[in-house]
């Protein structure tokens, strides 16, 4: 069965993904542990980020628009949304055996870049 290639049963009857070695491109994303993602996100909140220049980081959070000029709910790196008039950035992601969903509050970012 095809599913047997990807899943294993545990001793309690639960099913989980087998360990998968990602051998290839991240296709614009990141392969990382949870700790790595935290370091990446913390760097974005620094007044002087290490991983990206301030100019690049500002572009990373700049809202994009259609050819007609209408803004869309995306930046170069994030989807955007609002809850109770509070804008946030969100990045859902996933692949074989992994999933993530990261949200950043605009107030934390805006004090440095907007």
Backbone as numpy.savetxt, mean C-alpha at the origin, in Angstrom:
# Nx Ny Nz CAx CAy CAz Cx Cy Cz
-5.55 -32.55 -7.41 -6.39 -31.37 -7.41 -5.50 -30.12 -7.41
-5.88 -29.10 -8.18 -5.09 -27.88 -8.29 -4.92 -27.19 -6.94
-5.97 -27.15 -6.13 -5.91 -26.48 -4.83 -4.82 -27.07 -3.94
-4.51 -28.36 -4.10 -3.48 -28.99 -3.28 -2.11 -28.36 -3.49
-1.90 -27.71 -4.61 -0.63 -27.02 -4.87 -0.47 -25.80 -3.98
-1.57 -25.20 -3.56 -1.52 -23.93 -2.86 -1.95 -23.97 -1.39
-2.69 -25.01 -0.99 -3.24 -25.06 0.35 -2.77 -26.31 1.10
-2.69 -26.20 2.41 -2.42 -27.35 3.27 -3.43 -27.34 4.42
-3.75 -28.51 4.93 -4.64 -28.61 6.09 -3.77 -28.66 7.33
-4.20 -27.96 8.36 -3.47 -28.00 9.63 -4.06 -29.11 10.49
-3.45 -29.36 11.64 -3.92 -30.44 12.49 -5.31 -30.18 13.08
-5.75 -28.92 13.11 -7.08 -28.60 13.63 -8.13 -28.53 12.53
-7.77 -28.93 11.32 -8.73 -28.93 10.23 -8.82 -27.63 9.46
-8.07 -26.62 9.88 -8.07 -25.36 9.15 -7.27 -25.52 7.86
-7.56 -24.66 6.89 -6.81 -24.66 5.64 -6.02 -23.37 5.57
-4.78 -23.46 5.17 -3.96 -22.25 5.02 -3.17 -22.37 3.72
-2.65 -21.23 3.27 -1.79 -21.23 2.10 -0.46 -21.87 2.42
0.11 -22.60 1.49 1.48 -23.09 1.62 2.40 -21.89 1.50
3.60 -22.01 2.04 4.59 -20.94 1.86 4.88 -20.79 0.38
4.90 -19.55 -0.06 5.13 -19.28 -1.47 6.36 -18.39 -1.59
7.26 -18.78 -2.45 8.44 -17.96 -2.71 8.13 -17.08 -3.92
8.02 -15.78 -3.68 7.76 -14.85 -4.77 9.04 -14.67 -5.56
9.02 -15.14 -6.75 10.20 -15.09 -7.61 9.85 -14.30 -8.86
9.91 -12.99 -8.75 9.56 -12.17 -9.89 9.34 -10.73 -9.48
8.75 -9.99 -10.38 8.52 -8.57 -10.18 7.40 -8.31 -9.18
7.46 -7.18 -8.50 6.39 -6.76 -7.60 5.33 -5.97 -8.35
5.55 -5.71 -9.64 4.60 -4.98 -10.48 4.15 -3.67 -9.85
5.10 -2.85 -9.46 4.80 -1.54 -8.91 4.54 -1.54 -7.42
4.58 -2.68 -6.78 4.33 -2.77 -5.35 5.57 -3.16 -4.60
5.36 -3.69 -3.42 6.45 -4.11 -2.56 6.23 -5.53 -2.08
7.29 -6.28 -1.96 7.26 -7.54 -1.21 7.99 -7.23 0.09
7.33 -7.46 1.21 7.95 -7.08 2.46 7.27 -7.80 3.62
7.97 -7.79 4.74 7.35 -8.23 5.98 6.51 -7.06 6.51
5.70 -7.32 7.50 4.95 -6.25 8.15 5.87 -5.18 8.72
7.01 -5.61 9.28 7.96 -4.65 9.85 8.55 -3.75 8.76
8.80 -4.32 7.58 9.32 -3.53 6.47 8.34 -2.48 6.01
7.07 -2.85 5.94 6.03 -1.90 5.54 5.94 -0.76 6.55
6.00 -1.09 7.83 5.94 -0.07 8.87 7.10 0.92 8.70
8.31 0.42 8.46 9.46 1.32 8.27 9.26 2.22 7.06
8.74 1.66 5.97 8.47 2.43 4.76 7.45 3.54 5.05
6.36 3.20 5.74 5.33 4.19 6.05 5.83 5.24 7.04
6.60 4.83 8.03 7.15 5.80 8.99 8.07 6.79 8.29
8.83 6.32 7.31 9.72 7.20 6.57 8.92 8.28 5.84
7.75 7.93 5.32 6.93 8.91 4.62 6.45 10.03 5.53
6.37 9.76 6.82 5.88 10.76 7.77 6.98 11.63 8.35
8.24 11.35 8.00 9.34 12.17 8.49 9.38 13.51 7.78
9.87 14.54 8.48 10.02 15.85 7.83 11.06 15.79 6.72
12.09 14.97 6.89 13.10 14.76 5.86 13.21 13.25 5.60
12.37 12.74 4.68 12.38 11.30 4.41 13.72 10.83 3.85
14.04 9.57 4.09 15.30 8.99 3.64 15.11 8.25 2.31
14.00 7.53 2.17 13.81 6.66 1.02 13.43 7.40 -0.26
12.73 8.52 -0.15 12.36 9.33 -1.31 12.68 10.78 -1.01
13.02 11.51 -2.05 13.23 12.95 -1.84 11.88 13.59 -1.51
11.91 14.76 -0.91 10.66 15.45 -0.57 9.85 15.73 -1.84
10.53 16.05 -2.93 9.86 16.33 -4.20 9.15 15.07 -4.71
9.83 13.93 -4.67 9.24 12.67 -5.12 8.07 12.28 -4.23
8.23 12.45 -2.93 7.16 12.10 -2.00 5.93 12.97 -2.22
6.14 14.25 -2.50 5.01 15.13 -2.78 4.27 14.65 -4.03
5.01 14.24 -5.06 4.39 13.70 -6.27 3.62 12.41 -5.95
4.15 11.62 -5.06 3.54 10.35 -4.66 2.15 10.56 -4.07
1.92 11.73 -3.44 0.65 12.04 -2.79 -0.19 13.06 -3.56
0.23 13.49 -4.74 -0.52 14.48 -5.51 -1.69 13.83 -6.23
-2.87 14.41 -6.06 -4.07 13.86 -6.69 -3.95 13.95 -8.21
-4.33 12.88 -8.89 -4.26 12.80 -10.35 -5.58 13.25 -10.97
-5.53 13.50 -12.28 -6.75 13.94 -12.98 -6.84 13.28 -14.34
-8.05 13.29 -14.88 -8.29 12.78 -16.22 -7.78 13.78 -17.25
-7.72 13.38 -18.51 -7.31 14.31 -19.57 -8.21 15.53 -19.63
-9.47 15.38 -19.22 -10.42 16.51 -19.22 -10.14 17.48 -18.09
-9.27 17.10 -17.14 -8.95 17.97 -16.02 -9.70 17.63 -14.75
-10.68 16.75 -14.82 -11.42 16.34 -13.62 -10.54 15.47 -12.74
-10.50 15.82 -11.45 -9.69 15.04 -10.52 -10.31 13.68 -10.27
-9.46 12.69 -10.04 -9.90 11.35 -9.70 -9.41 11.01 -8.30
-9.94 9.96 -7.72 -9.60 9.63 -6.33 -8.35 8.75 -6.25
-7.30 9.18 -6.96 -6.03 8.45 -6.94 -4.86 9.43 -6.97
-3.77 9.00 -6.37 -2.49 9.68 -6.52 -1.59 8.71 -7.28
-0.32 9.01 -7.39 0.58 8.06 -8.05 0.77 6.79 -7.24
0.52 6.85 -5.95 0.75 5.67 -5.12 -0.43 5.22 -4.28
-1.50 6.01 -4.24 -2.58 5.73 -3.31 -3.95 5.97 -3.94
-4.97 5.30 -3.39 -6.36 5.68 -3.62 -6.68 6.66 -2.50
-7.65 7.54 -2.71 -8.03 8.48 -1.66 -9.50 8.27 -1.32
-9.87 8.67 -0.12 -11.25 8.57 0.32 -11.51 9.57 1.43
-12.78 9.68 1.82 -13.16 10.59 2.90 -14.12 9.89 3.84
-13.94 10.12 5.12 -14.87 9.69 6.16 -15.07 10.87 7.08
-16.32 11.28 7.28 -16.63 12.43 8.14 -15.78 13.66 7.77
-15.67 13.94 6.49 -14.92 15.09 5.98 -13.42 14.99 6.21
-12.92 13.83 6.57 -11.49 13.62 6.79 -10.94 12.79 5.63
-10.01 13.37 4.88 -9.43 12.66 3.74 -8.36 11.70 4.23
-8.29 10.53 3.60 -7.26 9.56 3.91 -6.73 8.95 2.62
-5.53 8.37 2.70 -4.93 7.63 1.61 -5.04 6.15 1.96
-5.32 5.33 0.96 -5.46 3.90 1.21 -4.78 3.13 0.07
-4.13 2.03 0.43 -3.45 1.19 -0.55 -3.78 -0.27 -0.27
-4.82 -0.80 -0.96 -5.06 -2.24 -0.84 -4.09 -2.98 -1.75
-3.71 -4.16 -1.35 -2.76 -4.91 -2.15 -2.89 -6.39 -1.83
-2.26 -7.21 -2.63 -2.28 -8.63 -2.35 -1.70 -9.44 -3.49
-1.59 -10.69 -3.25 -1.06 -11.62 -4.23 -1.24 -13.02 -3.68
-0.53 -13.95 -4.23 -0.64 -15.34 -3.78 -0.29 -15.46 -2.30
-1.27 -15.75 -1.49 -1.03 -16.00 -0.07 -0.80 -14.77 0.78
-1.06 -13.57 0.27 -0.85 -12.38 1.09 -1.88 -11.31 0.75
-2.12 -10.43 1.70 -3.08 -9.35 1.52 -2.71 -8.23 2.48
-2.91 -7.00 2.06 -2.70 -5.87 2.96 -3.67 -4.75 2.59
-3.89 -3.86 3.53 -4.71 -2.68 3.30 -4.21 -1.62 4.27
-3.57 -0.59 3.75 -2.94 0.44 4.56 -3.70 1.74 4.38
-3.98 2.44 5.48 -4.61 3.77 5.42 -3.73 4.77 6.16
-3.62 5.96 5.57 -2.89 7.05 6.21 -3.81 8.26 6.29
-3.87 8.86 7.48 -4.68 10.04 7.72 -4.03 11.25 7.07
-4.79 12.02 6.29 -4.26 13.18 5.57 -3.64 14.21 6.50
-4.17 14.39 7.72 -3.61 15.39 8.64 -2.14 15.12 8.93
-1.76 13.84 9.05 -0.37 13.49 9.33 0.53 13.84 8.15
0.04 13.64 6.94 0.83 13.93 5.74 0.84 15.41 5.43
-0.32 16.05 5.54 -0.46 17.43 5.08 0.42 18.40 5.84
0.74 18.10 7.08 1.58 19.03 7.82 2.97 19.15 7.20
3.38 18.18 6.39 4.69 18.21 5.77 4.67 18.55 4.28
3.61 18.16 3.57 3.67 18.21 2.12 2.62 19.08 1.44
1.56 19.50 2.13 0.51 20.26 1.45 0.28 21.58 2.11
